[in-house]
Amino acid sequence: MRRVDLLEKLPHLKDGSADMVDEIQTARELATHTSDIKHLQDNMDAMKEDISAIRISLEDISKKLASAEGGWKMLIAIGSFAGGFVGAVLGFIGGKAN
């Protein structure tokens, strides 16, 4: 809000006390900043809760992967072997074609 607007709304300050207008303006800005800081703090608190939930989920996933039964490990081993075998066969066939 401009000084002229403040002076119109506060006629008792028209005697030229610009310091009083500055104090009112400063108080208004501080109130606005206080409100903004409160909203930022609320957002940070919500983010902390979200991060805690994500951390718990990651720990759970990590535990499940660490305790994976032999089936998962065997599946990965067979897939790797099959991929290597197919690659070797295609390399052999591709080498004969040239």
N, C-alpha and C positions, 0 to 999 in steps of 0.2 A: 504494500500500500504506500502510496506517495505521501510526502509530508503535507502537501496541500489538502489531501483527503483527510488526513488525521486532524489537521487544524480545523477543518470544517466540522468534523464530528466532535471535536473537543474545543468548544469556543473559549473556555477559560484559559487555554494555552495560547491564545492569539496575541498575547502581550510580548511575544518574541522569545519565549523560552524554548529555544531550539534544543537545548540539552534535555529537556523533559521529553520532547518528541523522540529524540535519539534513544533515551532510556526505554520508552514505551516500545519503540521499534526493536530494540535489542531484546527486550523481554519477550516480545512476540516471536522473534527468530529463535530464541532459546527454547521456547515452548514447542516450536515446530521441530527443532533438532531433537529435543527430548522424545517427542512422539516417534520420530524416524528411528532413533536409537532403540526404542522399545520394540518397534516392528522388526528391526534387524536382529535383535536378541531373540525374539520369538522364532524367527526363521532359523537362526543358528541352533536353538534348542531342538527344533523339529529335525534339522539335518543331523544332529548328534544321535537322535533316536533312530533315524533311518540308517545311519552308518553302523550303529550297534546291531540292528537287525540284519544288515548285509554281512557283518562280520560273523554273526552266529550262523547264518546260512552257509558262508564259505567254510567255516570250521566243520559243519555237518557234512558238506560235500567232500571235503578233504578226508574226513574220517571214513566215509563210505568208499572213496577211491583207495585209501590205504588198506582197508580191510577187504578189498575185492577178492572174491573167491578165485580159485584157479581157472574157472571158466572164462572170465574176462581175459586173463593173461594168456590162456591157450588160444582164444579167439584172435588176439592180436598176433601171436606167434604164427598161427596158421595163415592169417591174412598176409603177413610179411613174407612168409615162405612162398605163398601162391603168387604174390606180386613179383618176387624175384624170379620164380620159375617161368612165369609168363614173359617177363622181360627178356630172360635168357633165350627162350624159344623164339620170340619175335626177332631178337638180335641175330640168332643163327639163321632164321629164314630170310631175314632182310639182307644178311651178308651173302647168302647163296644167290640171291636175285641179282646182285650187282656183278 
